[in-house]
Amino acid sequence: MSKSIKDYKKEIIKAARKAVEELIKVAEAPIIKGTIMGDDDELAADKLKNAAATKKLAILDAFEILNRIELEEESLNEIGEKEEDKGGFAERRSKR
């Protein structure tokens, strides 16, 4: 039997949460591990700038993924609620 769209979405959400955890690790990693300033200070400054930009991108990506996870979970909850509300004509009419 094939998986439903809902099952696939749940798997994607699970994978997205793992991706956010990895992005958090990137954001938490120190930029300066040792002394990088030396003979070529301009190159070292460029590396620092690139590392800071990478961290910023990781943080923004993590927030974007979290927002999408939230939207998809809300969507799944709405689908679940609609499935629970299904019933025959008489059942739907009796709720009014």
N, C-alpha and C positions, 0 to 999 in steps of 0.2 A: 504494500500500500504506500502510496506517495504521501509526502509530508504536505500539510496545509500551508497556506501563506502565513497563517498565524504562527505555526511552528518555526518557519523560516525566520520570521521577524524576531521571535524570541531568541533564536540562535545568533542573529545579527546583533541584537541588543547585548547579549552576553559577550560577544567578541568586542563590541564597542567599549564596554566597561573595562575589558582587559587593555585595550588600546589607551584609554584614559590613564590607567595605572602606569603604563609605560611612559606616557607623556609626562606624568608627574615625576617619574624618576629622572627624566631628562631635565626638567625644570629645577629639581632639587640638587642636581650634580653641581659641584663647585666649578666656577669658571677658571679660577686660578688654582692649579694643583701644586705648582712650585714656582720657582723664579723663571719667568719667561723673558723678562726684560734683560737685555744684554747688548750684544753688538748691534743688532738691528731693531731698535726701539719702534720704528715705524711699522715694521712687519708684525711685531708683537702687539702693538696697539690695534692693528687691523684684525689680528686673530681674536683679540678681546671683543672687538666690535661684532665680529661674526658670531662668536659664542653667545653674546648677549642677544643678538637678533634671533639665533636659533632657540634660545630659551623663551623669548617672547612669542615666537611662532608656536612652540609646543604648548604654552599656556593658552593662547588664543584657540588653537585647535582643540584642546581639551574642553574648553568651555563650549565651543561649537558642537562638539560631539555630545556633551552632556545635555545641551538644549535639545538636540535631535532625539536623544534617548527619551527624554521627558515627553516630547510630542508623540513618539511612537508608542510609549507605554500608555499614554492617555487614549490613543487610537485603539490599542488592544483592549483596554478596559471598556471603551464604548462598544466595541464589537461584542465583547462578552455580555454586556448588559442587554444589547439588542437580541442576542441569542436566547437569553433567559426570558425575554418578553414575548417570544414567539408563542403562538397558540392559535387555536382555531378562532373562527369568527365569533362564536358565542363567548369564548374566554376573553377576547379583546373587548367585546361590547360590555361584558359584565363588570369590567374595571371602571367604567364611567359612572 
